[in-house]
Amino acid sequence: VEFLYCDLASMKSIRKFVQQFRAKNCPLHVLVNNAGVMLVPERKTEDEFEEHFGLNYLGHFLLTNLLLDTLKQSGTHSHNARIITVSSATHYVGKLHLNDLQSRCSYSPHGAYAQSKLALVLFTYRLQHLLSANGSHVTANVVDPGVVNTELYKHVFWVVKVVKWMTAWLLFKTPEEGASTTIYAAVSPEMEGAGGCYLYNEERTKSADVAYDEELQRRLWTESCKMVGISDEASRLP
């Protein structure tokens, strides 16, 4: 195991990490997008993005796009490279506000978190469409880990923290259990060549209806490219 530092809340850090990784000339067979914050008070990243959207979504969007060439070179017909992005069941209640992705008009920690998780699902579906259109040996899937007993809940109201402390052993998954579907998506032979799936408890299931809106997927992708400062070559594809 080798550690390379990457702060998903910093576009500069992400670009530096990618440079360091590429310098090693290593193949990249699996990319797991798993960083995240939840219900944080209104604040911004160093790039002036609302933190949920900037860290949970835009950081992963930029990282994945900067590593795509390496992933494409690493995948083969019989062994596709795999991109796994961790979302949440919260995306089912999320709404994507394309005219206010930074939640400037009316900030809600719950709304901002849900929007970031919905954006990850939309991004995954659009990414898989583009990978398939280019004939790339790379697949992209999105995972719902379930309710997991981690430090992600440190910003919830104190009453919820008490309830969590009392019921975690019964209602929450352990971190190991929460990681199982991500691991399944990353290494299972059953997922070889399968992309554009929403996975929960190691099974393919249906995501929110709005996540299948291809026009919304395209518009989010285009806007995301502008926000992180990369070329939107995908805009020329159907």
FENLIN-V661091 format. One record per backbone hydrogen bond with DSSP energy under -1.0 kcal/mol. NH is the residue of the N-H (numbers start at 1). CO is the residue of the C=O. If there is no record, write none. Layout:
nh=NH co=CO
nh=NH co=CO
This chain:
nh=10 co=7
nh=14 co=10
nh=15 co=11
nh=16 co=12
nh=17 co=13
nh=18 co=14
nh=19 co=15
nh=20 co=16
nh=21 co=17
nh=22 co=18
nh=23 co=19
nh=24 co=21
nh=25 co=22
nh=31 co=82
nh=33 co=84
nh=45 co=49
nh=48 co=45
nh=51 co=43
nh=54 co=50
nh=55 co=51
nh=56 co=52
nh=58 co=53
nh=59 co=54
nh=61 co=57
nh=62 co=58
nh=63 co=59
nh=64 co=60
nh=65 co=61
nh=66 co=62
nh=67 co=63
nh=71 co=67
nh=72 co=68
nh=73 co=69
nh=74 co=70
nh=75 co=71
nh=76 co=79
nh=81 co=137
nh=82 co=29
nh=83 co=139
nh=84 co=31
nh=85 co=141
nh=86 co=33
nh=87 co=143
nh=91 co=88
nh=92 co=89
nh=93 co=90
nh=98 co=96
nh=100 co=97
nh=103 co=100
nh=112 co=108
nh=113 co=109
nh=114 co=110
nh=115 co=111
nh=116 co=112
nh=117 co=113
nh=118 co=114
nh=119 co=115
nh=120 co=116
nh=121 co=117
nh=122 co=118
nh=123 co=119
nh=124 co=120
nh=125 co=121
nh=126 co=122
nh=127 co=123
nh=128 co=124
nh=129 co=125
nh=130 co=126
nh=131 co=127
nh=132 co=128
nh=133 co=129
nh=134 co=130
nh=135 co=132
nh=136 co=131
nh=138 co=136
nh=139 co=81
nh=141 co=83
nh=142 co=197
nh=143 co=85
nh=144 co=199
nh=149 co=173
nh=150 co=148
nh=154 co=151
nh=156 co=153
nh=161 co=157
nh=162 co=158
nh=163 co=159
nh=164 co=160
nh=165 co=161
nh=166 co=162
nh=167 co=163
nh=168 co=164
nh=170 co=167
nh=171 co=167
nh=172 co=168
nh=173 co=147
nh=178 co=174
nh=179 co=175
nh=183 co=179
nh=184 co=180
nh=185 co=181
nh=186 co=182
nh=187 co=183
nh=188 co=184
nh=191 co=188
nh=192 co=189
nh=194 co=191
nh=196 co=140
nh=199 co=142
nh=200 co=203
nh=203 co=200
nh=205 co=198
nh=211 co=208
nh=212 co=209
nh=213 co=210
nh=217 co=213
nh=218 co=214
nh=219 co=215
nh=220 co=216
nh=221 co=217
nh=222 co=218
nh=223 co=219
nh=224 co=220
nh=225 co=221
nh=226 co=222
nh=227 co=223
nh=228 co=224
nh=229 co=225
nh=230 co=225
nh=233 co=231
nh=235 co=232
nh=236 co=233
nh=237 co=234
